Amino acid sequence: MFLSFPILAALLGMLIAQFIKIPIHFVTTRKIKWSLMVSTGGMPSSHTATIISLTTAIGLTSGVYSNEFAICVVVSAIVMHDATGVRRHAGYHAEVLNKLLVNFNNLVETLKDPNVKKTESREKLKELLGHQPTEVFFGAITGIIVGYLTYLIYPF
């Protein structure tokens, strides 16, 4: 194997969580959206699945009383907090900014000011940046399962 067990577990956690988003989206919307494989946000949190897969792998190989596991737990808490906090609120800000841009363009059209030659046009900001707490929770469950299953099949 070219990858260590913890790195393999983390990569599999990320890939599996990203892939799971596609069928979950299909069940809820009846539309297949392959772009979810490389997007942020959604169910489950791939950031959480990645870090929890790594944390599970380190816990299984180094022990839950090791310094490595302690570091992983702290980093996991930071990643999960960021996913539900900062990134989620950045998504809310993007939603508000997108609405303001539409309202601004409507106002310019309404006023028909000769000095305004072009309305403001920008690419719409991505609004799905962070996660709801349930998405992070299921990302953690995915990470634990992937980390443990990888441990069972990895040839040490």
ABEGO torsion letter per residue (X at the ends): XABBAAAAAAAAAAAAAAAAAAAAAAAAAGBBBAAAAABBEEOBBAAAAAAAAAAAAAAAAAEAABAAAAAAAAAAAAAAAAAABAAAAAAAAAAAAAAAAAAAAAAAAAAGBAABABBBBBBBBBABABBBAAAAAAAAAAAAAAAAAAAAABBX
